[in-house]
Amino acid sequence: MNKNEKFQEVLDESYQWPAEYMFKFIIPLAQMELAKKILSGFKISEKVSSKGSYVSLSAKKVVKSSAEVILIYQKMAIVEGVVSL
């Protein structure tokens, strides 16, 4: 079982779909525009780091399935320097 399959199994045990899911990321400030484009339609809250070089993003959205959660994480992986929490 690969990492995504295990994660999907955990999600399916923890949520009843559709469900609101909160995604959390740490993103270099320079990549915010791309991240917000990917997360268009999400309810986003952000907090800039003390030095102003990173942003902590929390993004909520009602998703249909665990597969959709994984797809969103995969889309965010193209953001250079992103850390998914």
PDB file of N, CA, C and O in Angstrom:
ATOM      1  N   MET A   1       0.844  -1.183   0.000  1.00  0.00           N
ATOM      2  CA  MET A   1       0.000   0.000   0.000  1.00  0.00           C
ATOM      3  C   MET A   1       0.890   1.248   0.000  1.00  0.00           C
ATOM      4  O   MET A   1       1.756   1.402   0.861  1.00  0.00           O
ATOM      5  N   ASN A   2       0.663   2.142  -0.986  1.00  0.00           N
ATOM      6  CA  ASN A   2       1.505   3.335  -1.038  1.00  0.00           C
ATOM      7  C   ASN A   2       0.987   4.413  -0.081  1.00  0.00           C
ATOM      8  O   ASN A   2      -0.060   4.252   0.547  1.00  0.00           O
ATOM      9  N   LYS A   3       1.729   5.500   0.016  1.00  0.00           N
ATOM     10  CA  LYS A   3       1.412   6.574   0.954  1.00  0.00           C
ATOM     11  C   LYS A   3       0.025   7.180   0.698  1.00  0.00           C
ATOM     12  O   LYS A   3      -0.729   7.418   1.643  1.00  0.00           O
ATOM     13  N   ASN A   4      -0.313   7.429  -0.564  1.00  0.00           N
ATOM     14  CA  ASN A   4      -1.624   8.005  -0.888  1.00  0.00           C
ATOM     15  C   ASN A   4      -2.762   7.056  -0.537  1.00  0.00           C
ATOM     16  O   ASN A   4      -3.804   7.490  -0.047  1.00  0.00           O
ATOM     17  N   GLU A   5      -2.571   5.772  -0.783  1.00  0.00           N
ATOM     18  CA  GLU A   5      -3.612   4.787  -0.456  1.00  0.00           C
ATOM     19  C   GLU A   5      -3.839   4.728   1.052  1.00  0.00           C
ATOM     20  O   GLU A   5      -4.981   4.653   1.506  1.00  0.00           O
ATOM     21  N   LYS A   6      -2.769   4.762   1.821  1.00  0.00           N
ATOM     22  CA  LYS A   6      -2.871   4.734   3.283  1.00  0.00           C
ATOM     23  C   LYS A   6      -3.576   5.995   3.773  1.00  0.00           C
ATOM     24  O   LYS A   6      -4.458   5.925   4.629  1.00  0.00           O
ATOM     25  N   PHE A   7      -3.183   7.156   3.226  1.00  0.00           N
ATOM     26  CA  PHE A   7      -3.803   8.423   3.603  1.00  0.00           C
ATOM     27  C   PHE A   7      -5.291   8.403   3.259  1.00  0.00           C
ATOM     28  O   PHE A   7      -6.121   8.856   4.048  1.00  0.00           O
ATOM     29  N   GLN A   8      -5.624   7.880   2.086  1.00  0.00           N
ATOM     30  CA  GLN A   8      -7.020   7.805   1.662  1.00  0.00           C
ATOM     31  C   GLN A   8      -7.818   6.908   2.617  1.00  0.00           C
ATOM     32  O   GLN A   8      -8.961   7.213   2.955  1.00  0.00           O
ATOM     33  N   GLU A   9      -7.217   5.827   3.038  1.00  0.00           N
ATOM     34  CA  GLU A   9      -7.872   4.910   3.979  1.00  0.00           C
ATOM     35  C   GLU A   9      -8.148   5.610   5.313  1.00  0.00           C
ATOM     36  O   GLU A   9      -9.232   5.473   5.881  1.00  0.00           O
ATOM     37  N   VAL A  10      -7.162   6.357   5.805  1.00  0.00           N
ATOM     38  CA  VAL A  10      -7.324   7.092   7.059  1.00  0.00           C
ATOM     39  C   VAL A  10      -8.428   8.147   6.919  1.00  0.00           C
ATOM     40  O   VAL A  10      -9.266   8.298   7.808  1.00  0.00           O
ATOM     41  N   LEU A  11      -8.422   8.871   5.801  1.00  0.00           N
ATOM     42  CA  LEU A  11      -9.465   9.876   5.563  1.00  0.00           C
ATOM     43  C   LEU A  11     -10.850   9.238   5.547  1.00  0.00           C
ATOM     44  O   LEU A  11     -11.788   9.760   6.149  1.00  0.00           O
ATOM     45  N   ASP A  12     -10.974   8.114   4.859  1.00  0.00           N
ATOM     46  CA  ASP A  12     -12.278   7.441   4.753  1.00  0.00           C
ATOM     47  C   ASP A  12     -12.768   6.908   6.101  1.00  0.00           C
ATOM     48  O   ASP A  12     -13.974   6.802   6.326  1.00  0.00           O
ATOM     49  N   GLU A  13     -11.837   6.574   6.991  1.00  0.00           N
ATOM     50  CA  GLU A  13     -12.217   6.124   8.330  1.00  0.00           C
ATOM     51  C   GLU A  13     -12.616   7.297   9.225  1.00  0.00           C
ATOM     52  O   GLU A  13     -13.369   7.126  10.183  1.00  0.00           O
ATOM     53  N   SER A  14     -12.105   8.494   8.905  1.00  0.00           N
ATOM     54  CA  SER A  14     -12.300   9.660   9.772  1.00  0.00           C
ATOM     55  C   SER A  14     -13.433  10.582   9.338  1.00  0.00           C
ATOM     56  O   SER A  14     -13.948  11.348  10.152  1.00  0.00           O
ATOM     57  N   TYR A  15     -13.824  10.522   8.083  1.00  0.00           N
ATOM     58  CA  TYR A  15     -14.824  11.462   7.559  1.00  0.00           C
ATOM     59  C   TYR A  15     -15.951  10.714   6.868  1.00  0.00           C
ATOM     60  O   TYR A  15     -15.774   9.599   6.377  1.00  0.00           O
ATOM     61  N   GLN A  16     -17.118  11.355   6.841  1.00  0.00           N
ATOM     62  CA  GLN A  16     -18.229  10.888   6.023  1.00  0.00           C
ATOM     63  C   GLN A  16     -18.381  11.908   4.906  1.00  0.00           C
ATOM     64  O   GLN A  16     -18.622  13.088   5.161  1.00  0.00           O
ATOM     65  N   TRP A  17     -18.245  11.462   3.698  1.00  0.00           N
ATOM     66  CA  TRP A  17     -18.242  12.361   2.535  1.00  0.00           C
ATOM     67  C   TRP A  17     -19.650  12.605   2.018  1.00  0.00           C
ATOM     68  O   TRP A  17     -20.485  11.702   2.045  1.00  0.00           O
ATOM     69  N   PRO A  18     -19.925  13.837   1.539  1.00  0.00           N
ATOM     70  CA  PRO A  18     -19.062  15.019   1.489  1.00  0.00           C
ATOM     71  C   PRO A  18     -18.860  15.599   2.897  1.00  0.00           C
ATOM     72  O   PRO A  18     -19.697  15.428   3.783  1.00  0.00           O
ATOM     73  N   ALA A  19     -17.734  16.284   3.076  1.00  0.00           N
ATOM     74  CA  ALA A  19     -17.398  16.865   4.370  1.00  0.00           C
ATOM     75  C   ALA A  19     -16.520  18.098   4.168  1.00  0.00           C
ATOM     76  O   ALA A  19     -15.814  18.229   3.168  1.00  0.00           O
ATOM     77  N   GLU A  20     -16.587  18.996   5.151  1.00  0.00           N
ATOM     78  CA  GLU A  20     -15.679  20.141   5.114  1.00  0.00           C
ATOM     79  C   GLU A  20     -14.305  19.657   5.573  1.00  0.00           C
ATOM     80  O   GLU A  20     -14.181  18.983   6.596  1.00  0.00           O
ATOM     81  N   TYR A  21     -13.289  20.004   4.813  1.00  0.00           N
ATOM     82  CA  TYR A  21     -11.924  19.581   5.133  1.00  0.00           C
ATOM     83  C   TYR A  21     -11.045  20.814   5.212  1.00  0.00           C
ATOM     84  O   TYR A  21     -11.167  21.719   4.386  1.00  0.00           O
ATOM     85  N   MET A  22     -10.164  20.859   6.195  1.00  0.00           N
ATOM     86  CA  MET A  22      -9.235  21.976   6.312  1.00  0.00           C
ATOM     87  C   MET A  22      -7.844  21.543   5.861  1.00  0.00           C
ATOM     88  O   MET A  22      -7.251  20.612   6.407  1.00  0.00           O
ATOM     89  N   PHE A  23      -7.353  22.233   4.870  1.00  0.00           N
ATOM     90  CA  PHE A  23      -6.004  22.029   4.356  1.00  0.00           C
ATOM     91  C   PHE A  23      -5.107  23.067   5.016  1.00  0.00           C
ATOM     92  O   PHE A  23      -5.516  24.208   5.229  1.00  0.00           O
ATOM     93  N   LYS A  24      -3.882  22.664   5.338  1.00  0.00           N
ATOM     94  CA  LYS A  24      -2.927  23.599   5.936  1.00  0.00           C
ATOM     95  C   LYS A  24      -1.607  23.511   5.179  1.00  0.00           C
ATOM     96  O   LYS A  24      -1.091  22.430   4.892  1.00  0.00           O
ATOM     97  N   PHE A  25      -1.086  24.691   4.868  1.00  0.00           N
ATOM     98  CA  PHE A  25       0.159  24.774   4.103  1.00  0.00           C
ATOM     99  C   PHE A  25       1.018  25.906   4.659  1.00  0.00           C
ATOM    100  O   PHE A  25       0.508  26.873   5.225  1.00  0.00           O
ATOM    101  N   ILE A  26       2.329  25.764   4.486  1.00  0.00           N
ATOM    102  CA  ILE A  26       3.267  26.860   4.689  1.00  0.00           C
ATOM    103  C   ILE A  26       3.861  27.131   3.308  1.00  0.00           C
ATOM    104  O   ILE A  26       4.368  26.230   2.640  1.00  0.00           O
ATOM    105  N   ILE A  27       3.782  28.400   2.902  1.00  0.00           N
ATOM    106  CA  ILE A  27       4.133  28.756   1.525  1.00  0.00           C
ATOM    107  C   ILE A  27       5.068  29.960   1.540  1.00  0.00           C
ATOM    108  O   ILE A  27       4.847  30.899   2.304  1.00  0.00           O
ATOM    109  N   PRO A  28       6.118  29.950   0.704  1.00  0.00           N
ATOM    110  CA  PRO A  28       6.928  31.158   0.566  1.00  0.00           C
ATOM    111  C   PRO A  28       6.040  32.306   0.073  1.00  0.00           C
ATOM    112  O   PRO A  28       5.201  32.114  -0.808  1.00  0.00           O
ATOM    113  N   LEU A  29       6.228  33.484   0.639  1.00  0.00           N
ATOM    114  CA  LEU A  29       5.399  34.637   0.289  1.00  0.00           C
ATOM    115  C   LEU A  29       5.369  34.876  -1.222  1.00  0.00           C
ATOM    116  O   LEU A  29       4.343  35.280  -1.771  1.00  0.00           O
ATOM    117  N   ALA A  30       6.478  34.628  -1.879  1.00  0.00           N
ATOM    118  CA  ALA A  30       6.567  34.840  -3.329  1.00  0.00           C
ATOM    119  C   ALA A  30       5.651  33.900  -4.118  1.00  0.00           C
ATOM    120  O   ALA A  30       5.371  34.167  -5.287  1.00  0.00           O
ATOM    121  N   GLN A  31       5.181  32.815  -3.514  1.00  0.00           N
ATOM    122  CA  GLN A  31       4.340  31.832  -4.201  1.00  0.00           C
ATOM    123  C   GLN A  31       2.847  31.969  -3.854  1.00  0.00           C
ATOM    124  O   GLN A  31       2.035  31.139  -4.262  1.00  0.00           O
ATOM    125  N   MET A  32       2.495  33.013  -3.106  1.00  0.00           N
ATOM    126  CA  MET A  32       1.108  33.179  -2.649  1.00  0.00           C
ATOM    127  C   MET A  32       0.111  33.280  -3.794  1.00  0.00           C
ATOM    128  O   MET A  32      -0.966  32.687  -3.726  1.00  0.00           O
ATOM    129  N   GLU A  33       0.444  34.011  -4.830  1.00  0.00           N
ATOM    130  CA  GLU A  33      -0.496  34.200  -5.936  1.00  0.00           C
ATOM    131  C   GLU A  33      -0.864  32.859  -6.574  1.00  0.00           C
ATOM    132  O   GLU A  33      -2.038  32.594  -6.832  1.00  0.00           O
ATOM    133  N   LEU A  34       0.133  32.020  -6.826  1.00  0.00           N
ATOM    134  CA  LEU A  34      -0.116  30.702  -7.410  1.00  0.00           C
ATOM    135  C   LEU A  34      -0.948  29.845  -6.457  1.00  0.00           C
ATOM    136  O   LEU A  34      -1.894  29.182  -6.882  1.00  0.00           O
ATOM    137  N   ALA A  35      -0.602  29.857  -5.183  1.00  0.00           N
ATOM    138  CA  ALA A  35      -1.335  29.058  -4.196  1.00  0.00           C
ATOM    139  C   ALA A  35      -2.797  29.486  -4.133  1.00  0.00           C
ATOM    140  O   ALA A  35      -3.689  28.638  -4.084  1.00  0.00           O
ATOM    141  N   LYS A  36      -3.048  30.781  -4.134  1.00  0.00           N
ATOM    142  CA  LYS A  36      -4.429  31.270  -4.066  1.00  0.00           C
ATOM    143  C   LYS A  36      -5.199  30.940  -5.339  1.00  0.00           C
ATOM    144  O   LYS A  36      -6.412  30.732  -5.301  1.00  0.00           O
ATOM    145  N   LYS A  37      -4.494  30.892  -6.464  1.00  0.00           N
ATOM    146  CA  LYS A  37      -5.145  30.513  -7.719  1.00  0.00           C
ATOM    147  C   LYS A  37      -5.589  29.047  -7.646  1.00  0.00           C
ATOM    148  O   LYS A  37      -6.702  28.715  -8.052  1.00  0.00           O
ATOM    149  N   ILE A  38      -4.721  28.175  -7.130  1.00  0.00           N
ATOM    150  CA  ILE A  38      -5.048  26.751  -6.990  1.00  0.00           C
ATOM    151  C   ILE A  38      -6.199  26.568  -5.997  1.00  0.00           C
ATOM    152  O   ILE A  38      -7.057  25.705  -6.185  1.00  0.00           O
ATOM    153  N   LEU A  39      -6.210  27.381  -4.946  1.00  0.00           N
ATOM    154  CA  LEU A  39      -7.207  27.252  -3.890  1.00  0.00           C
ATOM    155  C   LEU A  39      -8.404  28.186  -4.094  1.00  0.00           C
ATOM    156  O   LEU A  39      -9.097  28.529  -3.136  1.00  0.00           O
ATOM    157  N   SER A  40      -8.635  28.587  -5.313  1.00  0.00           N
ATOM    158  CA  SER A  40      -9.770  29.450  -5.635  1.00  0.00           C
ATOM    159  C   SER A  40     -11.079  28.761  -5.208  1.00  0.00           C
ATOM    160  O   SER A  40     -11.286  27.582  -5.498  1.00  0.00           O
ATOM    161  N   GLY A  41     -11.945  29.492  -4.528  1.00  0.00           N
ATOM    162  CA  GLY A  41     -13.200  28.922  -4.064  1.00  0.00           C
ATOM    163  C   GLY A  41     -13.137  28.375  -2.644  1.00  0.00           C
ATOM    164  O   GLY A  41     -14.156  27.956  -2.094  1.00  0.00           O
ATOM    165  N   PHE A  42     -11.955  28.376  -2.052  1.00  0.00           N
ATOM    166  CA  PHE A  42     -11.776  27.923  -0.680  1.00  0.00           C
ATOM    167  C   PHE A  42     -11.930  29.109   0.268  1.00  0.00           C
ATOM    168  O   PHE A  42     -11.685  30.250  -0.121  1.00  0.00           O
ATOM    169  N   LYS A  43     -12.333  28.846   1.501  1.00  0.00           N
ATOM    170  CA  LYS A  43     -12.319  29.870   2.539  1.00  0.00           C
ATOM    171  C   LYS A  43     -10.908  29.853   3.124  1.00  0.00           C
ATOM    172  O   LYS A  43     -10.514  28.890   3.782  1.00  0.00           O
ATOM    173  N   ILE A  44     -10.152  30.922   2.881  1.00  0.00           N
ATOM    174  CA  ILE A  44      -8.733  30.949   3.237  1.00  0.00           C
ATOM    175  C   ILE A  44      -8.465  31.930   4.376  1.00  0.00           C
ATOM    176  O   ILE A  44      -8.979  33.048   4.384  1.00  0.00           O
ATOM    177  N   SER A  45      -7.660  31.497   5.327  1.00  0.00           N
ATOM    178  CA  SER A  45      -7.115  32.408   6.331  1.00  0.00           C
ATOM    179  C   SER A  45      -5.597  32.282   6.248  1.00  0.00           C
ATOM    180  O   SER A  45      -5.054  31.204   6.005  1.00  0.00           O
ATOM    181  N   GLU A  46      -4.940  33.396   6.454  1.00  0.00           N
ATOM    182  CA  GLU A  46      -3.481  33.396   6.309  1.00  0.00           C
ATOM    183  C   GLU A  46      -2.821  34.172   7.432  1.00  0.00           C
ATOM    184  O   GLU A  46      -3.396  35.096   8.008  1.00  0.00           O
ATOM    185  N   LYS A  47      -1.589  33.764   7.726  1.00  0.00           N
ATOM    186  CA  LYS A  47      -0.794  34.438   8.737  1.00  0.00           C
ATOM    187  C   LYS A  47       0.639  34.511   8.223  1.00  0.00           C
ATOM    188  O   LYS A  47       1.261  33.491   7.926  1.00  0.00           O
ATOM    189  N   VAL A  48       1.149  35.732   8.125  1.00  0.00           N
ATOM    190  CA  VAL A  48       2.514  35.944   7.629  1.00  0.00           C
ATOM    191  C   VAL A  48       3.499  35.688   8.767  1.00  0.00           C
ATOM    192  O   VAL A  48       3.244  36.057   9.913  1.00  0.00           O
ATOM    193  N   SER A  49       4.629  35.051   8.441  1.00  0.00           N
ATOM    194  CA  SER A  49       5.657  34.769   9.444  1.00  0.00           C
ATOM    195  C   SER A  49       6.272  36.067   9.968  1.00  0.00           C
ATOM    196  O   SER A  49       6.128  37.121   9.349  1.00  0.00           O
ATOM    197  N   SER A  50       6.950  35.987  11.099  1.00  0.00           N
ATOM    198  CA  SER A  50       7.521  37.182  11.733  1.00  0.00           C
ATOM    199  C   SER A  50       8.528  37.894  10.834  1.00  0.00           C
ATOM    200  O   SER A  50       8.638  39.119  10.885  1.00  0.00           O
ATOM    201  N   LYS A  51       9.258  37.150  10.017  1.00  0.00           N
ATOM    202  CA  LYS A  51      10.229  37.764   9.101  1.00  0.00           C
ATOM    203  C   LYS A  51       9.593  38.140   7.764  1.00  0.00           C
ATOM    204  O   LYS A  51      10.223  38.798   6.936  1.00  0.00           O
ATOM    205  N   GLY A  52       8.345  37.720   7.557  1.00  0.00           N
ATOM    206  CA  GLY A  52       7.631  38.100   6.348  1.00  0.00           C
ATOM    207  C   GLY A  52       7.988  37.308   5.104  1.00  0.00           C
ATOM    208  O   GLY A  52       7.625  37.711   3.999  1.00  0.00           O
ATOM    209  N   SER A  53       8.686  36.199   5.251  1.00  0.00           N
ATOM    210  CA  SER A  53       9.084  35.440   4.065  1.00  0.00           C
ATOM    211  C   SER A  53       8.171  34.238   3.782  1.00  0.00           C
ATOM    212  O   SER A  53       8.193  33.693   2.679  1.00  0.00           O
ATOM    213  N   TYR A  54       7.382  33.831   4.761  1.00  0.00           N
ATOM    214  CA  TYR A  54       6.472  32.695   4.599  1.00  0.00           C
ATOM    215  C   TYR A  54       5.066  33.073   5.057  1.00  0.00           C
ATOM    216  O   TYR A  54       4.870  34.006   5.835  1.00  0.00           O
ATOM    217  N   VAL A  55       4.105  32.322   4.553  1.00  0.00           N
ATOM    218  CA  VAL A  55       2.720  32.507   4.955  1.00  0.00           C
ATOM    219  C   VAL A  55       2.156  31.144   5.350  1.00  0.00           C
ATOM    220  O   VAL A  55       2.343  30.150   4.648  1.00  0.00           O
ATOM    221  N   SER A  56       1.468  31.119   6.478  1.00  0.00           N
ATOM    222  CA  SER A  56       0.740  29.926   6.903  1.00  0.00           C
ATOM    223  C   SER A  56      -0.679  30.072   6.370  1.00  0.00           C
ATOM    224  O   SER A  56      -1.375  31.035   6.692  1.00  0.00           O
ATOM    225  N   LEU A  57      -1.102  29.112   5.554  1.00  0.00           N
ATOM    226  CA  LEU A  57      -2.433  29.147   4.943  1.00  0.00           C
ATOM    227  C   LEU A  57      -3.287  28.027   5.506  1.00  0.00           C
ATOM    228  O   LEU A  57      -2.852  26.878   5.584  1.00  0.00           O
ATOM    229  N   SER A  58      -4.500  28.371   5.895  1.00  0.00           N
ATOM    230  CA  SER A  58      -5.522  27.375   6.220  1.00  0.00           C
ATOM    231  C   SER A  58      -6.623  27.577   5.196  1.00  0.00           C
ATOM    232  O   SER A  58      -7.098  28.697   5.005  1.00  0.00           O
ATOM    233  N   ALA A  59      -7.029  26.511   4.542  1.00  0.00           N
ATOM    234  CA  ALA A  59      -8.038  26.609   3.488  1.00  0.00           C
ATOM    235  C   ALA A  59      -9.107  25.556   3.717  1.00  0.00           C
ATOM    236  O   ALA A  59      -8.810  24.362   3.766  1.00  0.00           O
ATOM    237  N   LYS A  60     -10.360  26.001   3.857  1.00  0.00           N
ATOM    238  CA  LYS A  60     -11.479  25.083   4.096  1.00  0.00           C
ATOM    239  C   LYS A  60     -12.346  24.980   2.847  1.00  0.00           C
ATOM    240  O   LYS A  60     -12.552  25.950   2.119  1.00  0.00           O
ATOM    241  N   LYS A  61     -12.841  23.773   2.631  1.00  0.00           N
ATOM    242  CA  LYS A  61     -13.765  23.561   1.528  1.00  0.00           C
ATOM    243  C   LYS A  61     -14.519  22.250   1.767  1.00  0.00           C
ATOM    244  O   LYS A  61     -13.978  21.298   2.329  1.00  0.00           O
ATOM    245  N   VAL A  62     -15.778  22.225   1.328  1.00  0.00           N
ATOM    246  CA  VAL A  62     -16.523  20.975   1.356  1.00  0.00           C
ATOM    247  C   VAL A  62     -16.074  20.167   0.140  1.00  0.00           C
ATOM    248  O   VAL A  62     -16.201  20.615  -1.000  1.00  0.00           O
ATOM    249  N   VAL A  63     -15.552  18.982   0.401  1.00  0.00           N
ATOM    250  CA  VAL A  63     -15.078  18.110  -0.681  1.00  0.00           C
ATOM    251  C   VAL A  63     -15.940  16.850  -0.724  1.00  0.00           C
ATOM    252  O   VAL A  63     -16.543  16.455   0.274  1.00  0.00           O
ATOM    253  N   LYS A  64     -15.983  16.235  -1.896  1.00  0.00           N
ATOM    254  CA  LYS A  64     -16.871  15.092  -2.120  1.00  0.00           C
ATOM    255  C   LYS A  64     -16.306  13.765  -1.650  1.00  0.00           C
ATOM    256  O   LYS A  64     -17.055  12.837  -1.346  1.00  0.00           O
ATOM    257  N   SER A  65     -14.947  13.674  -1.590  1.00  0.00           N
ATOM    258  CA  SER A  65     -14.351  12.375  -1.280  1.00  0.00           C
ATOM    259  C   SER A  65     -12.904  12.530  -0.831  1.00  0.00           C
ATOM    260  O   SER A  65     -12.308  13.599  -0.960  1.00  0.00           O
ATOM    261  N   SER A  66     -12.358  11.450  -0.304  1.00  0.00           N
ATOM    262  CA  SER A  66     -10.943  11.430   0.070  1.00  0.00           C
ATOM    263  C   SER A  66     -10.061  11.595  -1.167  1.00  0.00           C
ATOM    264  O   SER A  66      -8.979  12.176  -1.082  1.00  0.00           O
ATOM    265  N   ALA A  67     -10.513  11.092  -2.306  1.00  0.00           N
ATOM    266  CA  ALA A  67      -9.742  11.234  -3.547  1.00  0.00           C
ATOM    267  C   ALA A  67      -9.602  12.705  -3.921  1.00  0.00           C
ATOM    268  O   ALA A  67      -8.567  13.120  -4.441  1.00  0.00           O
ATOM    269  N   GLU A  68     -10.645  13.497  -3.656  1.00  0.00           N
ATOM    270  CA  GLU A  68     -10.572  14.930  -3.950  1.00  0.00           C
ATOM    271  C   GLU A  68      -9.568  15.624  -3.028  1.00  0.00           C
ATOM    272  O   GLU A  68      -8.850  16.524  -3.463  1.00  0.00           O
ATOM    273  N   VAL A  69      -9.513  15.215  -1.765  1.00  0.00           N
ATOM    274  CA  VAL A  69      -8.526  15.762  -0.826  1.00  0.00           C
ATOM    275  C   VAL A  69      -7.118  15.512  -1.358  1.00  0.00           C
ATOM    276  O   VAL A  69      -6.292  16.424  -1.396  1.00  0.00           O
ATOM    277  N   ILE A  70      -6.849  14.284  -1.766  1.00  0.00           N
ATOM    278  CA  ILE A  70      -5.527  13.925  -2.275  1.00  0.00           C
ATOM    279  C   ILE A  70      -5.204  14.699  -3.545  1.00  0.00           C
ATOM    280  O   ILE A  70      -4.066  15.128  -3.735  1.00  0.00           O
ATOM    281  N   LEU A  71      -6.188  14.881  -4.414  1.00  0.00           N
ATOM    282  CA  LEU A  71      -5.984  15.637  -5.646  1.00  0.00           C
ATOM    283  C   LEU A  71      -5.587  17.082  -5.349  1.00  0.00           C
ATOM    284  O   LEU A  71      -4.718  17.634  -6.024  1.00  0.00           O
ATOM    285  N   ILE A  72      -6.208  17.695  -4.354  1.00  0.00           N
ATOM    286  CA  ILE A  72      -5.870  19.076  -3.994  1.00  0.00           C
ATOM    287  C   ILE A  72      -4.442  19.150  -3.464  1.00  0.00           C
ATOM    288  O   ILE A  72      -3.704  20.072  -3.811  1.00  0.00           O
ATOM    289  N   TYR A  73      -4.042  18.195  -2.630  1.00  0.00           N
ATOM    290  CA  TYR A  73      -2.650  18.164  -2.168  1.00  0.00           C
ATOM    291  C   TYR A  73      -1.688  17.986  -3.351  1.00  0.00           C
ATOM    292  O   TYR A  73      -0.620  18.599  -3.374  1.00  0.00           O
ATOM    293  N   GLN A  74      -2.051  17.169  -4.312  1.00  0.00           N
ATOM    294  CA  GLN A  74      -1.202  16.971  -5.491  1.00  0.00           C
ATOM    295  C   GLN A  74      -1.087  18.248  -6.318  1.00  0.00           C
ATOM    296  O   GLN A  74      -0.012  18.566  -6.828  1.00  0.00           O
ATOM    297  N   LYS A  75      -2.193  18.980  -6.452  1.00  0.00           N
ATOM    298  CA  LYS A  75      -2.158  20.256  -7.182  1.00  0.00           C
ATOM    299  C   LYS A  75      -1.259  21.261  -6.464  1.00  0.00           C
ATOM    300  O   LYS A  75      -0.509  21.997  -7.106  1.00  0.00           O
ATOM    301  N   MET A  76      -1.334  21.290  -5.143  1.00  0.00           N
ATOM    302  CA  MET A  76      -0.512  22.236  -4.373  1.00  0.00           C
ATOM    303  C   MET A  76       0.975  21.875  -4.416  1.00  0.00           C
ATOM    304  O   MET A  76       1.826  22.725  -4.151  1.00  0.00           O
ATOM    305  N   ALA A  77       1.287  20.647  -4.740  1.00  0.00           N
ATOM    306  CA  ALA A  77       2.684  20.210  -4.788  1.00  0.00           C
ATOM    307  C   ALA A  77       3.487  20.951  -5.844  1.00  0.00           C
ATOM    308  O   ALA A  77       4.716  20.981  -5.776  1.00  0.00           O
ATOM    309  N   ILE A  78       2.804  21.556  -6.832  1.00  0.00           N
ATOM    310  CA  ILE A  78       3.542  22.314  -7.853  1.00  0.00           C
ATOM    311  C   ILE A  78       4.028  23.664  -7.345  1.00  0.00           C
ATOM    312  O   ILE A  78       4.860  24.305  -7.987  1.00  0.00           O
ATOM    313  N   VAL A  79       3.512  24.102  -6.192  1.00  0.00           N
ATOM    314  CA  VAL A  79       3.931  25.387  -5.608  1.00  0.00           C
ATOM    315  C   VAL A  79       5.330  25.187  -5.026  1.00  0.00           C
ATOM    316  O   VAL A  79       5.526  24.381  -4.116  1.00  0.00           O
ATOM    317  N   GLU A  80       6.283  25.920  -5.555  1.00  0.00           N
ATOM    318  CA  GLU A  80       7.676  25.762  -5.136  1.00  0.00           C
ATOM    319  C   GLU A  80       7.845  26.139  -3.666  1.00  0.00           C
ATOM    320  O   GLU A  80       7.476  27.237  -3.250  1.00  0.00           O
ATOM    321  N   GLY A  81       8.404  25.222  -2.890  1.00  0.00           N
ATOM    322  CA  GLY A  81       8.675  25.467  -1.482  1.00  0.00           C
ATOM    323  C   GLY A  81       7.526  25.217  -0.534  1.00  0.00           C
ATOM    324  O   GLY A  81       7.643  25.496   0.659  1.00  0.00           O
ATOM    325  N   VAL A  82       6.411  24.697  -1.036  1.00  0.00           N
ATOM    326  CA  VAL A  82       5.239  24.452  -0.188  1.00  0.00           C
ATOM    327  C   VAL A  82       5.522  23.329   0.809  1.00  0.00           C
ATOM    328  O   VAL A  82       6.186  22.342   0.492  1.00  0.00           O
ATOM    329  N   VAL A  83       4.998  23.508   2.023  1.00  0.00           N
ATOM    330  CA  VAL A  83       5.025  22.459   3.035  1.00  0.00           C
ATOM    331  C   VAL A  83       3.573  22.168   3.368  1.00  0.00           C
ATOM    332  O   VAL A  83       2.845  23.059   3.807  1.00  0.00           O
ATOM    333  N   SER A  84       3.146  20.934   3.166  1.00  0.00           N
ATOM    334  CA  SER A  84       1.777  20.526   3.479  1.00  0.00           C
ATOM    335  C   SER A  84       1.751  19.959   4.892  1.00  0.00           C
ATOM    336  O   SER A  84       2.575  19.120   5.257  1.00  0.00           O
ATOM    337  N   LEU A  85       0.801  20.427   5.670  1.00  0.00           N
ATOM    338  CA  LEU A  85       0.701  19.975   7.069  1.00  0.00           C
ATOM    339  C   LEU A  85      -0.509  19.071   7.231  1.00  0.00           C
ATOM    340  O   LEU A  85      -0.773  18.584   8.331  1.00  0.00           O
TER     341      LEU A  85
END
